[in-house]
Amino acid sequence: MKSSVYLSALIISLFILSCTTEIVAPKLNESGKIILKIDKQNAPTTVAVVKAYLTRENYDPIIGTLNLLSDSTADILFEQIAAGQWHLKVDAEDDSNVVLYTGESDVEVFAGFTSQVYLTLYPTGSGVGSIYINVTWGVPLNSNWVDYPYNPIISSTGNYYDPYGVTQPVVLFDGGIYKIWYAGVSASSRAYILYSESSDGYNWTFHSSNPVLVHGKYGDWDYLSVSPGAVIKEDGIFKMYYSGWSDEYSNWHIGLATSVDGINWVKHSNPVIYGTYNWEYQIIPNSIMKIDNTYFLYFTGRNYPYYAIGVATSVDGINWTKYQGNPILVSNMPWESTGVTDASVIKENGVLKMIYGTAGSNGFGLATSTDGYNWNKSPNNPFVTNQNTSNGWASFKMSYPYWIKTNNDYKIYYSGMNNYNGYHRIGVMRKQ
């Protein structure tokens, strides 16, 4: 007969804190602080001491210790840590200095940036006899997202095009530059498409040509409003799929505009995908990717207050066919409110990964697929909520996630709003 012992979880969180108050981009040539936060109350009773070791080539090892039985604090603090990559090893010992659980990870220290790492400590086998102990200290890996401490990164400029805020970010990393298109919210329900650039993804320069795309003339299908939804670049040409309408309460459609520089755009005269009826009465493009020789365009269908996510495919990017099995993602969990929205999709190791929002604008979920049509939601959803944002900057609403991967760096740009500032703003979170 096999025996199991279930232990309370001890959460060890690593916070890498800036040693400066200047609002600048993350740097690697300054020092920072590292705080290990220990949940003493839920620590296994056999653990008496937690020891943390920081090592790095050409640097002296740094050791921190926390006695769970006698220390009043629950933190291990390292100060004046040189920015760069360190190796962190954490041991949990009993009162005889026998290591019962251990875990390690590489961590990146950024001055001017706050990061967070969760460790899983595994049993070493010491002192447990023949009983197998299944212990996880920490949180699921897909929760390892950290909100940028100086959010929001883009706010209203106060001009005619964005007096009520900015929202719906769409980001590409192109030619070593981050390029972002987003909606400026003006009076009379009008929206304009604005553009900014950044060398680091955090500090943005508002382009002098703004707005770069405006609503059509009277009688056009997009007479009242335009907002960005998805951008792809192929053979030196940018293609933007945007939402537009001439009546806020009637159908919304998806249009296409092209550009050679991402600033000067030429619209196709008619929508390329039409909103129709029922769940897709009003449609909003969210994300586009090319799989083999087929374009997949993910969009939100809106029939207020209900939302769902669908997909359309095309071989030329102009003529689209909606998937007969739409919608491909719907609300079926209480946290998802009256619908799921704003799919942002990347492909990694042969698997499609989608981050999505909700009608309640209260958090983001993750889903995966192998074919682009059939999606499985993560059991750990939501992996982030509006209560997790830095300084509560998006504590009221968080929406329009846009997921971008550059090398091994992951960022989600998104819209946020708090209770004290009724304007939409744009922020970013980063995954370790």
ABEGO torsion letter per residue (X at the ends): XBBBBBBBBBBBBBBBBBABABBBBBBAABBBBBBBBBBAAABBAABABBBBBBBBBGBBBBBBBBBAAABABABBBBBGBBBEBBBBBBBBBBAAGBBABBBBBBBBBBBGBBBBBBBBBBBAGBGAEABBBBBBBEBBAAAABBBBAAOBABBBAGBAAAAAEBBGBBBBBBGGBBBBBBBBBBBGGBBBBBBBBBAAGABBBBBAAOBABBBBBBGBAAAABBBBABBBBBGGBBBBBBBBBABAABBBBBBBBBBAAGABBBBBABBABBBBBEAAABBBBABBBBBEABBBBBBBBBBOABBBBBBBBBAAGABBBBBAAOBABBBABAAAEAEBBGBBBBBBGGBBBBBBBBAAGAEBBBBBBAAGABBBBBAAOBABBAAABBGGAAAABBBGBBBBBBEABBBBBBBBBBAABABBBBBBBBBX
